[in-house]
Amino acid sequence: MALTISGVRINGALTAVHIPPPPPPPYYIWSWGQNYAGALGQGDTANRSSPVQIGALTNWLKVSGGKYFSLAVKTDGTMWSWGQNSYGKLGLGNTTSVSSPVQVGALTNWLTVSASDSYNMAVKTDGTMWAWGRNDSYGQLGLGNQTNRSSPTQIGALTNWLTVSAGYNHNMAVKTDGTMWSWGQNSANKAGQLGLGDLTDRSSPVQIGALTTWSSVSAGKRNHSIAVKTDGTMWTWGMNSYGALGLGNTTGISSPVQIGALTTWLSIAAGYYTSAAIKTDGTLWAWGKNGSGRLGLGDTTNRSSPVQIGALTTWLRVSASKTHSAAIKTDGTMWSWGQNTYGQLGLGNTAYYSSPKQVGALTAWLDVSAGTGTHILAISN
């Protein structure tokens, strides 16, 4: 099974550039930004404007930030959570918030996690998919009902799920056979964010079309989605406020439509009315809402088509949040831009930046999640 980074498949047929395998441990976990309800995992609720290591353990592998809470997977396959626990979104069987990492159950086969505002999705190494948290509105957990869950619950019985991305109230997933599936809310502002050609909510996964060439997908935090096929083309659908779909207009669509004609798209990140992507040549692109300079283009002008951020060709990973973004280069440096009210850019201050700024001097960053709120999590070597 391919490893997924921030909801993006990077070790599959799509990869056309050399992406080095992760170095051997140690793997450290870091957090910064707003610490409401202990979302930073530091044992307190004090905000941080620069990266701070969480504990002393050296076996963290994967992170995903939600709204006021966080999830992480270790190299031993255990899953951990901390922060606000409304709706039981920490998966601990209760609704009690915690400010330090707590293990979710005792299983050791978790592969990847994706956090939303109030619920979560995860895939295990056996290809099963699991969900927990809020489920009272649209059946967004994919369990065929509207009952909240405070512990991980399996979605169906299939064992061929590859990657999953949790959006605002809708979710997207790709199976090992290259098919793409969606469920949850589909009717917000007549968005059709499930890509099924209608405005009907779904409480169980439904296949989008019949294609078997989907490689990765990212569910946006405000009712749109982006996907990449194995041929390197990029596709989008859902709400199109501020041009978030990248189609040169602001008209929403309920079925996948190709963005341009390029076949060199590698990885994607759908945010809050914004989108970002990296091409196989290592260039970084963004489009959609640009309040607070969240697109990284040096201004605050909205874009309805992909625009390159700078001229560098060394971008490796990108993660888009509600008002800010973070990315990692091939040299292991990390960069951030956008709104910085709580120090979530990790730059030691609360000034906004409309262009990427390097976070510290470390050159060993491996993974980053800008989350759905106002904090960032990252893994370093």
N, C-alpha and C positions, 0 to 999 in steps of 0.2 A: 504494500500500500504506500502511495506517495505521501511524503510529509507535506503538511500545509502550514504556511506562514501567513498569519493575519487573514485567514480565509482564502488564500490564493494557492493553487497547486503550482509548485515550482519544480518538481522532479518528474514531470510527465512529458508527453510527446511535444508539448508546445515549446519547451525550452530550446532556444536556438543560440544562446550565449552560454559561456562557461560560468556556472554558479558553483563555487567551491562548496564541498560538504562542510558541515560545521566542524570546528576544531574539537579536539578532545576536551573533557572537563578540566578545570572547574567552570560551572555556569552560575553566575551571580544574578540576583534579581534586584531591581531598583524601582523606585517610585518617586513621583513629585507632582506638585499642583495642589488642588483643593483636597482637604482631608476630612470632609464631612463624614461623620459616622465611622471614621477609621478606615476610609477607602484606601489609604496608602499602606496599610499593614504595618505601621510603625509603633503600634501599641498606644497611640494617642490620637488626638484630633487636630493637631497643629499643621497648618499648611506648610509646604516646602517649595521653594522656588529654584532649587537645584536638586539633581538626582541624589537620593539617599538609599543606601543598601538596606534591604529588608533582612534582618537577621544575619547569620554567618554561614548558612548552608550554601553548598556549592553544586547542587544537583538540580537546579531549576531549568526547564527546557522551553516552555511555552506559556505565554501570558495573554489575557484578554480583559480589557477594562470595560465595565458597565457604568451605569449612572450611580455614583456613590458606592460602588463595590467593585471587587476584582476577583478574577479566577486565574489559576495557574496549574500547570502540569509539570511534574518532576520527571527526571530521567528514569525513575523506577516505576513510572506509570501511575503514580498516585495523583489525585486531584485535590487542590486546596482552594479555599475561598475566604474572603474577609470583607468587612465594610457593612453597609446598610443591608438589612435582611427582610425588608417588606416583601410580602407575598411568598416568603420562604425561598427567595432567589439565591441564597447561598447554598442551598441543597443540603442543609444540616438537619432537616427534620423539624425545624422550629422557625420562629420569626425573630430570634434574638440577634441583634447586631454584634459583631466582634471586630476589634481593631488590630488583630494579629492573625496570620494565616492559621486556619483550622482544616484538618483533613476531612474531605467529603467521603464518608464511608470508609471501607477498607480495601476496595478493589485496586489492582495494580495494572490495569490494562486500558487506561484512558490515553487517547492519542491526541485529540485536539478539542478545544473549547471555543465557543463564540458567545460573548455576552451582549445582551440587549439592555434596554433601560430597566426592565423589570422581570426578565426571564432569561433562560440560557439554553443553548444547544450544545451537544457534544457528540463525538464519534469515538468509539473504542477501537482497539487494534483488531477486534474480531469482525469489524464492519457494521456493528449495530449502532443505532442512533438513539440518543437519550435527550430528555427535556425536563425542565423544572422551573418553578416560579409562577408568575401571573398567567392565568389562562381564562379569565372571567369575561372577556369581551368578544374575542373573535376565534377562540379555539387555536390561538397562536402556538400552543405546544404541540399541535399535530396529533393529539391523542383521541380525536373524535368526539370531544366534549368540551365543556367550559369550566372545568374544575381545577382550581389552583393545586400545584404540587410543591411540597417543601423538600422533596428528595428526588433524585434523578429517576425518571420513569421511561422505560423503553418505548420508542415509537414503532409500533408494528413488530414484525419478527424477522425482517430482512437483515441480511448480513453482508450487503454489498454497497453500503454507503461509503463514499470517499471523503467528502468535505461538506461542511454546512456553514452557513452564514446567517446570523440572527440580525434582523433589521429592527425597525421600530415596533411594529406589530405584525410583520410578515417575515417569512423565512425562505431561504433558497438553499438547495442542496444539489450535489452532483453525485451520481453513483459510479462505480467502477466500470460500468458498461457505457459510460459517456452520456447517459440520459440526464436531464435536468428536471427538478421537481420543486414545487412551491406550496405554501399553505399559510393560513392566517388571514389577516385583514386584506381585502381587495377592493374596498369601496370608498376609502378615504378620499374626499374631494374628487370622486370619480376617476381615481388614478389608474386602477387596473394593474396595481404593482405586482400581482402574481404572474403576469405575463400569459394569462390563459385566454385572453380575448374577450373577457367579460368583466363585470363588477361584482361578482358573487364571492363572498367570503368562504374559505375552506377550513375545516377543522382537522383535516387529514392530508397528507402529501398527495399532490396531483401532478402527473407528468405534463411538462410543457412541450407540446408537439411530439414528434416521433424521432427527432434527430438523436444520434448517438456520438456526436462529435463535440460535446461541451467539455471544456477542460477545467474552468474555474468560474465562480460566481460570487458576487458581493451584493448583499442586501443593504440598501441605504437606510440611514436613520430617519428619513422622512419620505417614505413611500415611493422610492424608485430603486431600480436594480441595474447592475451591469454584469455582463458575462463575456468570457473569451472562449473561442472555439480552438480546436487543435490546429486549425489552419492559420491561427494568428489574427483572425478577424475579431472585432469587438462589437458587442450588441447591447442594447439598452431598452428599457420600457418603464412605464409607470408615470408618476407625477413629474411634470417638467417645469415647475416654477424656477425662475432665474436661469433657465437653460441647462438644468442639471443633467439632462439626457445627452447633451453634446451634439444635438442634431441641427443646430443653427437656428432653432426657434424655441418657443415656449409652449408648444402643443403637446399635451400628454397622450400616451399611446398605451394600449393594453396588451400588445403582443411584441415580441422581440423585433427590433429594427436595427440594421447594421449602422454603425457610426463610420461614415466615410467608406473608403475602399481599401485601406491599408491592411496588410497581413503580417504586421510586425509587432502586434501588441503582446505583452508578456504577462503582466500582473496588473491588478485593478484594486481600487478601494473606493467604495461609495460612502459618502458622509451624509451630512445634513444639508440638503439642497446643493451639495457639491460632489464632485467626482475627481479622482486622480488615477493616473495609470503610468506604467513604465513600459517602454518598448524594448525590443531585443537588442537595440543599440545602446541601451543604458540611459536614454534620455527620459526626463520626467515631464509629465503633462498634467494640466488641471483645467477644470471648467465648472460653471455653475455660479452660485452665489459667492460674492467676494467681500462681504462685510468684514471689517477688521483685517482685510488683506489675507484672508484665509486660503486664497488660491496660490499665494507665494509669488505673484507676478509683479510685485513692486507697486501696486496700486490697489484701489478698492472698486474697480469696475467689473461688473458681472460679465461672464463669458458664456456663450451658448454653443461653442465649439471648442474642442481641445486646443490648448495653447501651451507651448513649451515653456517650462520654467528654466530660465537661463540657457546656457549652452553646454553644460556638462554632460558627459556620457558615462558617468560612473555611479548612477543611482541603482540600488539593488532592491530595496523594499520601501513601501510607503503605507502609512496608516492615516486615515482621515477621520476626524471627530466632528463635533457639532460646530465649533468655531475655530479650530486649529488643526494643524497636521504635523506629523513627524515622519522622517525618512532616514534610512541608513544607506551609506555609500559602500562601494566595494572595498574601500580602504578601512572600513570599520568605524568611521566617524558617524555621528548622528546629528541631524539638523532638524530644526523646528521653525514654525512660523504661524502667524495669526493672532488671535486674541490671547491675552496673557494676564487676565484679571487676578488669578490666584497663583501666578508663577508657574502655570502649567507648561510653559515652553522650556522650563529647566535652565533658564539663562541667568538666574540669580537676581531677577528683577520682575517687575510687573508691567513693563513697557510692551506695547503691541509692535509686531514686526510684519511687514508685508512681503518680505523676501526671506528665504531660508537663512538661518543663523546657526552656527555650530554650537552644539551643547557640550561645553567643556572641552577637554583635550584628549579624552579617551579614544582609542582606535580599536576597540575590541567589542563593539556593539554587535549583537547577533539578531535580535528580534525586538520589535517595538509595537505597542498598542496604544493609540491615542484615545481609545475608549469611546463611550457615548456621552460622557460628561466633561469634567474639567480637571482630569488628572491623566497622567501617562505612566505606563509600566514598560519596563524594558529588561532584556536579558543581555549580560555581557560575559566575556570570557576572561 
